[in-house]
Amino acid sequence: MEAPKVLITGVTGFIGGTILTTLQNTSYPSLKNAKISVLVRGESRAAFFREKGIETEVIEGVDQVDLLRKIASNYDIIINPAFCFQTDAANALVLGMGDRVKETGKELHFIQTSGTSNLGDRPITGKHYEDRIFSDNDDIFGYEVGRNENEPYPQRTTELVITKTGAEVGVKTHIIMSPTIYGVGTGFFNKMSIQIPILIRIALDSGKAEYIGDGKGEWDYVHILDLATLYEIMLAKIVQGEDIPYGNKGIFFSETGNYKWKELAQGIADAGNALGALKTNETKSITMEEARKLNPTTPEYIELGFASNSRTRAYKARELGWKPVKTEKDWQAGFREDFKNVLRER
């Protein structure tokens, strides 16, 4: 059997970097012979990976959709953590794989990284309320189509577009939709996530850990190492020729526990105070307007990504054989870990 050609994007990032190192150290016999290449921006980064013996594809920017399409046409499986909000770039990769389907007749797979902010409600502005707990056995694709018609959101749009394109060009698409990701990554570059480090930096600037509104919005979490094993298992199943859900039914959640935003702020406050970085472990409620410092350009993302309710249950992932090992204890310890890493960068 010919070794599958696998391309991973975003390998200088938190998720992609950890997926790469996880696959480099895999214990799955079916993956040990896979030909893994990486997609990076710029020759300097390409040189870094080439020095490590990793085949490298190079682009200069996400707007090079023709080049992305050409690159993708050479691969059997693509794992795409890089282009979550960049719809055109992600779609170009799927179109390129469609070109390969036409040429070779092979069964090809595209694994897209997405996030559960796609399902988040808008409790602060009151634009949307959602009290359900989503199961990945539900028609999540149908829900997102309806939601996006009323309230377009770039990450959700990307997910919907690549799923539809995949169906049109004969590429099997799979979406791994993750909640808050915590823990230290194992990649060669960025080892930190987004949400918690952002809130830690703001706590250091203001002197107190903050949350938006009443902080009662509830989310889920997953450790980066547990998440990486889900990509590994999915890839192994694909390479072994096993049938896994794809297309409209190919959306997988990845939760392992849950929290409320006020509780998250308290975890940051306690860790910062214990490390001597914050003078108090008190937390502070802020308004949406005050929260614009999180990301001044996208107030919608602030509410969806830092104040909403977004609760999920990862049944499909566990049916694949995913067995996350990190616990509530790891989640609590993660605040101190992230705080130390943020302090090192200052």
C-alpha positions in Angstrom: 0.0 0.0 0.0 1.3 3.4 -1.0 2.2 5.6 2.0 -0.3 8.5 2.3 0.9 12.0 1.7 -0.2 14.2 4.6 0.0 18.0 4.8 -0.3 20.0 8.0 -0.9 23.7 8.1 -0.3 26.1 11.0 2.7 24.2 12.4 4.3 27.3 13.9 1.1 27.7 15.9 -0.2 26.2 19.1 -2.5 23.5 17.7 -0.7 22.7 14.5 2.7 22.5 16.2 1.4 20.1 18.8 -0.3 17.9 16.2 3.0 17.7 14.2 5.1 16.6 17.2 2.4 14.2 18.3 2.4 12.5 14.9 6.2 12.5 14.9 6.1 10.4 18.0 3.0 8.3 17.2 2.6 4.7 18.3 0.1 3.9 15.5 1.9 1.5 13.1 -0.3 2.8 10.2 1.0 6.3 10.7 4.7 5.6 11.0 5.1 5.4 7.2 3.0 8.4 6.4 4.8 11.1 4.4 4.2 14.2 6.5 4.8 17.7 5.0 4.1 21.1 6.5 2.9 24.4 5.0 4.6 27.5 6.3 4.8 31.2 5.5 8.2 32.4 4.4 11.6 30.8 3.6 13.0 31.4 7.1 10.4 29.2 8.7 10.7 26.7 5.8 14.5 26.4 6.4 13.8 25.6 10.1 11.6 22.7 9.3 13.8 21.5 6.4 16.8 21.4 8.8 14.7 18.9 10.9 14.2 16.7 7.9 10.6 17.7 7.4 9.3 18.3 3.8 8.0 21.8 3.5 5.6 23.8 1.3 6.0 27.6 1.3 3.6 30.5 0.8 4.0 34.2 1.5 0.4 35.0 2.4 -3.1 33.5 2.8 -4.2 35.4 -0.3 -2.2 33.1 -2.6 -5.2 30.9 -3.2 -4.0 29.6 -6.6 -0.8 28.5 -5.0 -2.6 26.9 -2.1 -4.8 25.0 -4.6 -1.8 23.8 -6.5 0.0 22.6 -3.3 -3.1 20.8 -2.0 -3.5 18.9 -5.3 -0.4 16.8 -4.3 -1.8 15.5 -1.0 -4.1 12.7 0.1 -4.9 14.1 3.6 -4.7 17.7 4.8 -5.0 18.7 8.4 -5.8 22.5 8.6 -5.4 24.3 11.9 -4.2 27.4 10.2 -7.1 28.8 8.2 -10.1 28.8 10.6 -11.3 32.3 9.8 -9.7 32.6 6.3 -12.5 31.1 4.2 -10.9 31.6 0.8 -7.6 30.0 1.8 -9.2 26.9 3.4 -11.6 26.5 0.4 -8.6 26.7 -2.0 -7.1 23.7 -0.2 -10.3 21.7 -0.6 -10.5 22.7 -4.3 -7.0 21.5 -4.8 -7.8 18.2 -3.3 -10.8 18.0 -5.6 -8.4 18.4 -8.5 -6.5 15.4 -7.2 -9.7 13.4 -7.0 -10.4 14.1 -10.7 -6.8 13.1 -11.6 -6.3 10.0 -9.5 -9.8 8.8 -8.4 -8.4 8.5 -4.8 -10.5 8.9 -1.7 -9.1 12.1 -0.1 -9.7 13.6 3.4 -9.6 17.2 4.7 -9.5 17.7 8.5 -10.5 21.3 9.5 -9.9 22.9 12.8 -12.8 25.0 14.1 -14.2 26.2 17.5 -17.3 26.2 19.6 -17.6 30.0 19.5 -19.5 29.1 16.3 -22.3 27.9 18.7 -22.0 30.6 21.3 -25.0 32.8 22.1 -25.0 36.6 22.7 -26.1 37.0 26.3 -24.6 40.4 26.9 -26.1 42.2 23.9 -29.2 40.0 23.9 -28.9 39.3 20.2 -29.2 35.5 20.6 -29.9 33.2 23.5 -29.0 29.5 23.6 -29.7 27.2 26.6 -29.1 23.9 25.0 -26.2 21.5 25.3 -25.1 20.5 21.8 -24.3 16.9 21.0 -22.1 16.2 17.9 -24.7 13.5 17.1 -27.2 16.4 16.5 -27.5 18.1 13.1 -24.8 20.7 13.9 -24.3 21.5 10.2 -27.9 22.4 9.8 -27.9 24.5 12.9 -24.9 26.4 11.7 -26.4 27.0 8.3 -29.5 28.6 9.9 -27.4 30.6 12.4 -25.1 31.9 9.7 -28.0 33.1 7.6 -29.0 35.4 10.4 -25.6 36.2 11.8 -22.6 35.5 9.6 -19.4 34.6 11.5 -16.1 34.0 9.7 -15.1 30.8 11.5 -18.6 29.4 11.0 -18.6 30.5 7.4 -15.3 28.7 6.7 -16.6 25.5 8.2 -19.8 25.6 6.1 -18.0 26.5 2.8 -15.4 23.8 3.0 -18.1 21.2 3.9 -20.2 22.2 0.9 -17.1 22.4 -1.4 -15.9 19.0 -0.3 -19.3 17.5 -1.2 -19.2 19.1 -4.6 -15.6 18.0 -5.5 -15.6 14.5 -3.8 -13.4 15.3 -0.9 -14.4 13.9 2.5 -14.3 16.7 5.1 -14.1 16.4 8.8 -14.4 19.2 11.3 -12.9 19.1 14.8 -14.7 21.8 16.7 -12.9 22.6 20.0 -13.8 24.7 23.1 -11.3 26.5 25.2 -7.9 24.8 24.7 -5.5 24.9 27.7 -2.1 23.6 28.6 1.3 23.9 27.1 1.8 22.8 23.5 4.7 20.7 22.2 5.3 22.5 18.9 8.6 24.2 17.9 7.2 27.7 18.1 4.0 29.0 19.9 3.3 26.8 22.9 0.4 28.9 24.3 -3.3 29.0 23.5 -5.4 32.2 23.0 -8.2 32.7 25.4 -6.6 32.3 28.8 -3.3 34.0 28.0 -5.2 37.0 26.7 -7.2 37.3 29.9 -4.0 36.9 31.9 -2.3 39.7 30.1 -5.3 41.9 30.7 -5.3 41.0 34.4 -1.7 42.0 34.6 -2.4 45.4 33.0 -5.5 46.2 35.1 -4.4 44.5 38.4 -7.4 42.3 38.6 -8.7 39.3 36.7 -11.8 40.4 34.8 -15.0 38.8 33.3 -17.7 40.3 31.2 -21.1 41.0 32.6 -22.2 38.5 35.3 -19.7 35.8 34.2 -22.4 33.1 34.2 -21.8 32.1 30.6 -20.7 28.4 30.5 -18.1 26.9 28.2 -16.1 23.6 27.9 -12.4 23.0 27.8 -9.9 20.5 26.5 -6.1 20.0 27.1 -4.0 20.5 24.0 -2.4 17.1 24.4 -5.7 15.4 24.6 -6.9 17.3 21.5 -3.8 16.4 19.5 -4.5 12.7 20.2 -8.0 13.2 18.6 -6.4 14.4 15.4 -3.9 11.4 15.6 -6.7 8.9 16.1 -8.8 10.4 13.3 -5.8 10.3 10.9 -5.0 6.7 11.9 -8.6 5.6 11.2 -8.5 7.3 7.8 -5.1 5.8 6.8 -6.4 2.3 7.9 -9.3 2.7 5.6 -12.0 2.8 8.3 -15.2 4.7 7.7 -15.6 7.8 9.8 -18.4 10.4 9.6 -17.7 13.1 7.0 -19.4 16.0 5.3 -22.6 17.3 6.9 -22.2 14.5 9.6 -18.5 15.0 10.0 -18.5 17.5 12.8 -16.7 16.3 16.0 -16.6 18.1 19.4 -13.7 17.7 21.8 -14.8 18.7 25.3 -13.5 17.1 28.5 -14.9 19.5 31.2 -16.7 22.7 31.7 -16.4 26.1 33.4 -18.2 29.5 33.8 -16.4 32.7 32.8 -16.4 34.0 36.4 -14.8 30.8 37.6 -12.2 31.1 34.9 -11.4 34.7 36.1 -11.1 33.4 39.6 -8.6 30.7 38.5 -6.5 33.4 36.9 -6.8 35.6 40.0 -5.8 32.9 42.4 -2.8 31.8 40.2 -1.6 35.4 39.7 -1.9 36.2 43.4 -0.1 33.0 44.4 2.7 33.9 42.0 2.9 37.4 43.4 2.0 38.9 40.0 -1.4 40.2 41.2 -1.8 42.0 44.5 -5.2 40.5 45.0 -7.2 37.4 44.0 -10.4 39.5 43.7 -12.1 39.5 40.3 -13.9 42.4 38.5 -16.9 42.5 36.2 -16.5 44.7 33.1 -18.8 45.9 30.4 -18.7 44.9 26.7 -17.4 48.4 25.9 -14.6 47.9 28.4 -13.9 44.5 27.0 -13.0 46.0 23.6 -9.4 45.9 24.8 -9.6 42.1 24.2 -9.8 42.7 20.5 -10.8 46.2 19.4 -11.8 45.2 15.9 -14.3 42.5 16.5 -16.8 43.1 19.3 -18.9 40.1 18.1 -15.9 37.8 18.7 -15.5 39.2 22.1 -19.0 38.2 23.1 -18.9 34.8 21.4 -15.4 34.0 22.5 -15.3 35.4 26.0 -18.8 35.8 27.4 -21.2 33.4 25.7 -22.8 30.0 26.6 -21.4 27.3 24.4 -21.8 23.8 25.8 -21.0 20.6 23.9 -20.7 16.9 24.3 -18.1 14.9 22.3 -19.9 11.6 21.6 -18.5 11.0 18.1 -14.9 11.6 19.1 -15.3 9.0 21.9 -16.9 6.6 19.6 -13.7 6.8 17.4 -11.8 5.6 20.5 -10.7 9.0 21.8 -9.8 8.7 25.5 -8.7 12.0 27.0 -6.6 11.6 30.1 -6.4 15.1 31.6 -8.6 15.9 34.5 -10.1 18.8 36.5 -6.9 18.9 38.4 -5.0 19.6 35.2 -7.4 22.3 34.3 -6.9 24.1 37.6 -3.1 23.6 37.4 -3.2 25.1 33.9 -3.9 28.6 35.2 -0.5 28.7 37.0 1.2 27.2 34.0 -0.2 29.8 31.6 0.5 32.6 34.0 4.2 31.6 34.3 4.5 31.5 30.5 2.9 34.9 30.1 5.2 36.4 32.7 8.2 35.0 30.8 7.3 36.8 27.6 7.2 40.2 29.4 
